[in-house]
Amino acid sequence: MIIHFEGGCVIEQKKTQINENESKKPKNTLTAIREQMLLSKSELARKAGVSVLTIDRIEKGMSCRMETKRKILTALGIDFSESKKFFND
């Protein structure tokens, strides 16, 4: 490991670690709700009529269509009017 006292090499490395931790923060509460209901991604995907990849992407914070949100919330037994509590976009 090379440490530079000029140019802030170590400081840049710490910033990268912080950015990586920020990207791991959930962007929505879907994961927590799904796990609280003891559902796997594949079970939720089957109930909602969407792919497991779609569930995975949404849990990572990617956006999705309104229809997809409706399907997921319906599968979880949640009224669509509550969608703002589960999706941030």
OpenMM code with the backbone's topology and positions (N, CA, C; nanometers):
from openmm import Vec3, app, unit

residues = "MET ILE ILE HIS PHE GLU GLY GLY CYS VAL ILE GLU GLN LYS LYS THR GLN ILE ASN GLU ASN GLU SER LYS LYS PRO LYS ASN THR LEU THR ALA ILE ARG GLU GLN MET LEU LEU SER LYS SER GLU LEU ALA ARG LYS ALA GLY VAL SER VAL LEU THR ILE ASP ARG ILE GLU LYS GLY MET SER CYS ARG MET GLU THR LYS ARG LYS ILE LEU THR ALA LEU GLY ILE ASP PHE SER GLU SER LYS LYS PHE PHE ASN ASP".split()
positions = [
    Vec3(0.0838, -0.1174, 0.0000),
    Vec3(0.0000, 0.0000, 0.0000),
    Vec3(0.0881, 0.1234, 0.0000),
    Vec3(0.0608, 0.2131, -0.0919),
    Vec3(0.1374, 0.3367, -0.1027),
    Vec3(0.0563, 0.4493, -0.0413),
    Vec3(0.1185, 0.5220, 0.0505),
    Vec3(0.0514, 0.6348, 0.1139),
    Vec3(0.1207, 0.7626, 0.0690),
    Vec3(0.0436, 0.8517, 0.0098),
    Vec3(0.0947, 0.9819, -0.0316),
    Vec3(0.0455, 1.0853, 0.0682),
    Vec3(0.1369, 1.1647, 0.1170),
    Vec3(0.0975, 1.2703, 0.2087),
    Vec3(0.0618, 1.3978, 0.1344),
    Vec3(0.0934, 1.4006, 0.0074),
    Vec3(0.0531, 1.5137, -0.0732),
    Vec3(-0.0509, 1.4661, -0.1737),
    Vec3(-0.1486, 1.5457, -0.2031),
    Vec3(-0.2504, 1.5082, -0.3003),
    Vec3(-0.3699, 1.4347, -0.2418),
    Vec3(-0.3625, 1.3936, -0.1168),
    Vec3(-0.4783, 1.3345, -0.0500),
    Vec3(-0.5214, 1.1990, -0.1025),
    Vec3(-0.4281, 1.1115, -0.1374),
    Vec3(-0.4630, 0.9798, -0.1898),
    Vec3(-0.5470, 0.9008, -0.0897),
    Vec3(-0.5106, 0.9048, 0.0366),
    Vec3(-0.5831, 0.8310, 0.1393),
    Vec3(-0.7238, 0.8884, 0.1552),
    Vec3(-0.7378, 1.0176, 0.1486),
    Vec3(-0.8686, 1.0815, 0.1601),
    Vec3(-0.9585, 1.0376, 0.0454),
    Vec3(-0.9052, 1.0283, -0.0763),
    Vec3(-0.9847, 0.9828, -0.1902),
    Vec3(-1.0325, 0.8393, -0.1679),
    Vec3(-0.9483, 0.7571, -0.1091),
    Vec3(-0.9854, 0.6191, -0.0829),
    Vec3(-1.1017, 0.6134, 0.0170),
    Vec3(-1.1015, 0.6972, 0.1175),
    Vec3(-1.2100, 0.7002, 0.2142),
    Vec3(-1.3387, 0.7480, 0.1497),
    Vec3(-1.3315, 0.8459, 0.0607),
    Vec3(-1.4500, 0.8938, -0.0085),
    Vec3(-1.5124, 0.7822, -0.0903),
    Vec3(-1.4311, 0.7008, -0.1541),
    Vec3(-1.4813, 0.5886, -0.2325),
    Vec3(-1.5553, 0.4908, -0.1424),
    Vec3(-1.5019, 0.4637, -0.0245),
    Vec3(-1.5686, 0.3731, 0.0678),
    Vec3(-1.7018, 0.4291, 0.1128),
    Vec3(-1.7106, 0.5589, 0.1377),
    Vec3(-1.8362, 0.6208, 0.1774),
    Vec3(-1.9379, 0.6096, 0.0649),
    Vec3(-1.8962, 0.6365, -0.0593),
    Vec3(-1.9872, 0.6265, -0.1732),
    Vec3(-2.0381, 0.4842, -0.1918),
    Vec3(-1.9525, 0.3849, -0.1677),
    Vec3(-1.9964, 0.2459, -0.1784),
    Vec3(-2.1010, 0.2152, -0.0728),
    Vec3(-2.0832, 0.2668, 0.0495),
    Vec3(-2.1807, 0.2435, 0.1558),
    Vec3(-2.3131, 0.3115, 0.1242),
    Vec3(-2.3097, 0.4309, 0.0650),
    Vec3(-2.4316, 0.5005, 0.0287),
    Vec3(-2.5102, 0.4224, -0.0750),
    Vec3(-2.4390, 0.3574, -0.1683),
    Vec3(-2.5091, 0.2820, -0.2721),
    Vec3(-2.5739, 0.1551, -0.2164),
    Vec3(-2.5302, 0.1100, -0.0978),
    Vec3(-2.5887, -0.0085, -0.0361),
    Vec3(-2.7145, 0.0241, 0.0432),
    Vec3(-2.7411, 0.1508, 0.0695),
    Vec3(-2.8609, 0.1889, 0.1418),
    Vec3(-2.9829, 0.1577, 0.0563),
    Vec3(-3.0867, 0.1023, 0.1168),
    Vec3(-3.2069, 0.0749, 0.0378),
    Vec3(-3.2706, 0.2042, -0.0103),
    Vec3(-3.3143, 0.2058, -0.1353),
    Vec3(-3.3782, 0.3229, -0.1938),
    Vec3(-3.5279, 0.3213, -0.1681),
    Vec3(-3.5789, 0.2091, -0.1261),
    Vec3(-3.7204, 0.1970, -0.0930),
    Vec3(-3.7344, 0.0919, 0.0166),
    Vec3(-3.8533, 0.0719, 0.0655),
    Vec3(-3.8735, -0.0213, 0.1760),
    Vec3(-3.9246, -0.1579, 0.1316),
    Vec3(-3.9218, -0.1835, 0.0036),
    Vec3(-3.9749, -0.3096, -0.0479),
    Vec3(-3.9039, -0.4305, 0.0132),
    Vec3(-3.7729, -0.4261, 0.0230),
    Vec3(-3.6982, -0.5385, 0.0792),
    Vec3(-3.7430, -0.5674, 0.2217),
    Vec3(-3.7516, -0.4638, 0.3035),
    Vec3(-3.7899, -0.4815, 0.4435),
    Vec3(-3.9305, -0.5397, 0.4558),
    Vec3(-4.0239, -0.4879, 0.3765),
    Vec3(-4.1616, -0.5373, 0.3812),
    Vec3(-4.1680, -0.6822, 0.3331),
    Vec3(-4.0968, -0.7117, 0.2240),
    Vec3(-4.0969, -0.8483, 0.1700),
    Vec3(-4.0411, -0.9464, 0.2734),
    Vec3(-3.9299, -0.9087, 0.3365),
    Vec3(-3.8693, -0.9967, 0.4359),
    Vec3(-3.9563, -1.0090, 0.5611),
    Vec3(-4.0229, -0.9004, 0.5988),
    Vec3(-4.1130, -0.9041, 0.7132),
    Vec3(-4.2285, -1.0014, 0.6883),
    Vec3(-4.2709, -1.0099, 0.5623),
    Vec3(-4.3792, -1.1019, 0.5255),
    Vec3(-4.3269, -1.2423, 0.4953),
    Vec3(-4.1972, -1.2631, 0.5167),
    Vec3(-4.1310, -1.3919, 0.4957),
    Vec3(-4.1457, -1.4427, 0.3530),
    Vec3(-4.1329, -1.3512, 0.2571),
    Vec3(-4.1407, -1.3875, 0.1155),
    Vec3(-4.0022, -1.3785, 0.0518),
    Vec3(-3.9715, -1.4729, -0.0336),
    Vec3(-3.8495, -1.4628, -0.1128),
    Vec3(-3.8786, -1.3727, -0.2326),
    Vec3(-3.7727, -1.3322, -0.3005),
    Vec3(-3.7923, -1.2515, -0.4214),
    Vec3(-3.8736, -1.3286, -0.5251),
    Vec3(-3.8450, -1.4565, -0.5369),
    Vec3(-3.9164, -1.5357, -0.6379),
    Vec3(-4.0641, -1.5535, -0.6016),
    Vec3(-4.0943, -1.5676, -0.4724),
    Vec3(-4.2344, -1.5798, -0.4319),
    Vec3(-4.3111, -1.4501, -0.4611),
    Vec3(-4.2495, -1.3370, -0.4274),
    Vec3(-4.3144, -1.2090, -0.4546),
    Vec3(-4.3312, -1.1879, -0.6046),
    Vec3(-4.2281, -1.2203, -0.6809),
    Vec3(-4.2349, -1.2051, -0.8261),
    Vec3(-4.3483, -1.2892, -0.8846),
    Vec3(-4.3621, -1.4127, -0.8372),
    Vec3(-4.4695, -1.5010, -0.8861),
    Vec3(-4.6064, -1.4451, -0.8508),
    Vec3(-4.6224, -1.4017, -0.7262),
    Vec3(-4.7516, -1.3457, -0.6833),
    Vec3(-4.7874, -1.2190, -0.7602),
    Vec3(-4.6852, -1.1376, -0.7907),
    Vec3(-4.7094, -1.0094, -0.8585),
    Vec3(-4.7164, -1.0236, -1.0105),
    Vec3(-4.6699, -1.1355, -1.0621),
    Vec3(-4.6697, -1.1540, -1.2070),
    Vec3(-4.5599, -1.0750, -1.2764),
    Vec3(-4.4472, -1.0598, -1.2077),
    Vec3(-4.3306, -0.9921, -1.2659),
    Vec3(-4.2100, -1.0840, -1.2508),
    Vec3(-4.0997, -1.0475, -1.3112),
    Vec3(-3.9806, -1.1318, -1.3014),
    Vec3(-3.9040, -1.1056, -1.1711),
    Vec3(-3.8249, -1.2043, -1.1318),
    Vec3(-3.7388, -1.1895, -1.0143),
    Vec3(-3.6396, -1.0754, -1.0383),
    Vec3(-3.5928, -1.0628, -1.1601),
    Vec3(-3.5003, -0.9552, -1.1945),
    Vec3(-3.5644, -0.8185, -1.1710),
    Vec3(-3.6926, -0.8065, -1.2009),
    Vec3(-3.7645, -0.6809, -1.1769),
    Vec3(-3.7677, -0.6495, -1.0276),
    Vec3(-3.7995, -0.7482, -0.9459),
    Vec3(-3.8013, -0.7280, -0.8002),
    Vec3(-3.6632, -0.6870, -0.7521),
    Vec3(-3.5611, -0.7550, -0.8001),
    Vec3(-3.4235, -0.7250, -0.7604),
    Vec3(-3.3858, -0.5812, -0.7971),
    Vec3(-3.4178, -0.5402, -0.9164),
    Vec3(-3.3861, -0.4042, -0.9608),
    Vec3(-3.4575, -0.2996, -0.8762),
    Vec3(-3.5847, -0.3224, -0.8468),
    Vec3(-3.6618, -0.2280, -0.7667),
    Vec3(-3.6038, -0.2182, -0.6264),
    Vec3(-3.5663, -0.3327, -0.5691),
    Vec3(-3.5081, -0.3322, -0.4351),
    Vec3(-3.3736, -0.2602, -0.4321),
    Vec3(-3.3059, -0.2549, -0.5448),
    Vec3(-3.1786, -0.1825, -0.5529),
    Vec3(-3.1981, -0.0341, -0.5797),
    Vec3(-3.3242, 0.0076, -0.5928),
    Vec3(-3.3522, 0.1493, -0.6067),
    Vec3(-3.3820, 0.1978, -0.7466),
    Vec3(-3.3874, 0.1079, -0.8412),
    Vec3(-3.4205, 0.1487, -0.9770),
    Vec3(-3.5698, 0.1772, -0.9873),
    Vec3(-3.6066, 0.2632, -1.0779),
    Vec3(-3.7478, 0.2971, -1.0939),
    Vec3(-3.8207, 0.1881, -1.1721),
    Vec3(-3.9515, 0.1935, -1.1655),
    Vec3(-4.0331, 0.0992, -1.2418),
    Vec3(-4.1632, 0.1671, -1.2819),
    Vec3(-4.2367, 0.1023, -1.3685),
    Vec3(-4.3630, 0.1590, -1.4155),
    Vec3(-4.4679, 0.1551, -1.3046),
    Vec3(-4.5648, 0.2420, -1.3166),
    Vec3(-4.6741, 0.2499, -1.2206),
    Vec3(-4.7485, 0.1163, -1.2124),
    Vec3(-4.7677, 0.0510, -1.3257),
    Vec3(-4.8370, -0.0776, -1.3296),
    Vec3(-4.7610, -0.1836, -1.2505),
    Vec3(-4.6295, -0.1816, -1.2590),
    Vec3(-4.5471, -0.2767, -1.1840),
    Vec3(-4.5607, -0.2515, -1.0344),
    Vec3(-4.5603, -0.1260, -0.9948),
    Vec3(-4.5801, -0.0917, -0.8532),
    Vec3(-4.7150, -0.1443, -0.8056),
    Vec3(-4.8187, -0.1229, -0.8877),
    Vec3(-4.9523, -0.1684, -0.8510),
    Vec3(-4.9553, -0.3197, -0.8311),
    Vec3(-4.8925, -0.3944, -0.9221),
    Vec3(-4.8893, -0.5400, -0.9125),
    Vec3(-4.8196, -0.5861, -0.7842),
    Vec3(-4.7078, -0.5226, -0.7533),
    Vec3(-4.6311, -0.5617, -0.6338),
    Vec3(-4.7100, -0.5308, -0.5070),
    Vec3(-4.7666, -0.4118, -0.4995),
    Vec3(-4.8433, -0.3748, -0.3810),
    Vec3(-4.9664, -0.4633, -0.3636),
    Vec3(-5.0322, -0.4959, -0.4736),
    Vec3(-5.1480, -0.5854, -0.4681),
    Vec3(-5.1059, -0.7231, -0.4170),
    Vec3(-4.9930, -0.7724, -0.4652),
    Vec3(-4.9421, -0.9030, -0.4217),
    Vec3(-4.9088, -0.9031, -0.2722),
    Vec3(-4.8693, -0.7874, -0.2209),
    Vec3(-4.8375, -0.7758, -0.0790),
    Vec3(-4.9603, -0.7443, 0.0065),
    Vec3(-5.0740, -0.7220, -0.0595),
    Vec3(-5.1960, -0.6901, 0.0127),
    Vec3(-5.2006, -0.5470, 0.0632),
    Vec3(-5.1322, -0.4582, -0.0077),
    Vec3(-5.1230, -0.3178, 0.0316),
    Vec3(-5.1980, -0.2332, -0.0705),
    Vec3(-5.2742, -0.1365, -0.0226),
    Vec3(-5.3498, -0.0482, -0.1108),
    Vec3(-5.2546, 0.0426, -0.1885),
    Vec3(-5.2869, 0.0651, -0.3150),
    Vec3(-5.1987, 0.1455, -0.4006),
    Vec3(-5.1821, 0.2878, -0.3488),
    Vec3(-5.2795, 0.3388, -0.2764),
    Vec3(-5.2686, 0.4754, -0.2225),
    Vec3(-5.1527, 0.4878, -0.1232),
    Vec3(-5.1019, 0.3763, -0.0754),
    Vec3(-4.9888, 0.3741, 0.0180),
    Vec3(-4.8547, 0.3658, -0.0545),
    Vec3(-4.8535, 0.3732, -0.1867),
    Vec3(-4.7313, 0.3504, -0.2646),
    Vec3(-4.6177, 0.4454, -0.2296),
    Vec3(-4.6481, 0.5676, -0.1909),
    Vec3(-4.5433, 0.6656, -0.1571),
    Vec3(-4.4595, 0.6187, -0.0384),
    Vec3(-4.5169, 0.5348, 0.0468),
    Vec3(-4.4452, 0.4834, 0.1630),
    Vec3(-4.3433, 0.3767, 0.1232),
    Vec3(-4.3620, 0.3164, 0.0051),
    Vec3(-4.2780, 0.2040, -0.0361),
    Vec3(-4.1844, 0.2365, -0.1512),
    Vec3(-4.2218, 0.3330, -0.2334),
    Vec3(-4.1403, 0.3694, -0.3503),
    Vec3(-4.1081, 0.5173, -0.3433),
    Vec3(-3.9818, 0.5503, -0.3662),
    Vec3(-3.9378, 0.6897, -0.3543),
    Vec3(-3.9465, 0.7687, -0.4829),
    Vec3(-3.9731, 0.7039, -0.5951),
    Vec3(-3.9745, 0.7797, -0.7211),
    Vec3(-4.1117, 0.8260, -0.7610),
] * unit.nanometer
topology = app.Topology()
chain = topology.addChain("A")
for resn in residues:
    res = topology.addResidue(resn, chain)
    for name in ("N", "CA", "C"):
        topology.addAtom(name, app.Element.getBySymbol(name[0]), res)
